[in-house]
Structure formats: C-alpha cells, structure tokens
Amino acid sequence: MKFQNVKTISQIRQEQQTDPVLTMGQELVMLKLDNMQKETTIQTLGQQLAMVKLELIQLKGGGN
C-alpha cells in the first residue's frame, strides 16, 4: 500500500493554526456560541422577571 501526501499530526495542527480562514471560522463559531449563551440567559431572566411580577401582583391582592 502506498500513501500519498503523508503528514504528521503535528504538521497538520501547525497548518490549522496558521490558516487565517480556519482561525476566523473558529472565532465565528465561538462568537455564535457566546451569543447563544447570552440569549438563553436573557430569556431565563425575562421569565424570572415575569414570575416575580406575577407574585407581586398576587401579594398586592390584584389577583383576586
């Protein structure tokens, strides 16, 4: 069996680190994940705020 374009893993990793397109892609993925986490946090806080408002209304007697 004959191998073509045989590269060591360290060579491949070095090329990946120096490839600007790959680096930008990785940064884009990280930014998207960060945005997803922020969106989830915002949604959770919004739900908690709504629950607190409902509890406050009930405590003031507005729910009766």
C-alpha positions in Angstrom: 0.0 0.0 0.0 1.4 3.4 -1.0 0.5 6.6 0.9 0.3 10.0 -0.8 0.7 13.3 1.0 1.7 11.8 4.3 1.8 14.4 7.0 2.3 14.1 10.7 -0.4 15.2 13.1 1.8 18.0 14.4 2.3 19.3 10.8 -1.5 19.3 10.2 -2.1 21.1 13.6 0.5 23.7 12.7 -1.1 24.3 9.3 -4.5 24.7 11.0 -3.2 27.2 13.4 -1.7 29.4 10.7 -4.7 29.1 8.3 -6.5 32.5 8.6 -9.7 31.2 7.2 -9.8 28.4 9.7 -8.9 30.8 12.5 -11.7 33.2 11.5 -14.1 30.3 11.3 -13.2 29.1 14.8 -13.6 32.7 16.1 -17.0 32.9 14.4 -18.2 29.7 16.0 -17.0 30.9 19.4 -18.9 34.2 18.9 -22.1 32.4 17.9 -21.9 30.1 20.9 -21.3 33.1 23.2 -24.3 34.8 21.6 -26.5 31.7 22.2 -25.5 31.6 25.8 -26.4 35.3 26.2 -29.7 34.8 24.5 -30.5 31.9 26.8 -29.5 34.0 29.9 -31.7 36.9 28.7 -34.7 34.6 28.1 -34.3 33.0 31.6 -34.0 36.4 33.2 -37.1 37.5 31.4 -39.1 34.5 32.6 -37.9 35.0 36.1 -38.9 38.7 36.0 -42.4 37.8 34.7 -42.8 35.4 37.6 -41.7 37.9 40.2 -44.1 40.5 38.7 -47.0 37.9 39.0 -46.1 37.1 42.6 -46.0 40.9 43.4 -49.5 41.3 41.8 -50.8 38.4 43.9 -49.2 39.8 47.1 -50.9 43.2 46.5 -54.2 41.4 46.1 -54.6 42.2 42.4 -55.1 38.5 41.5 -58.4 38.1 43.4 
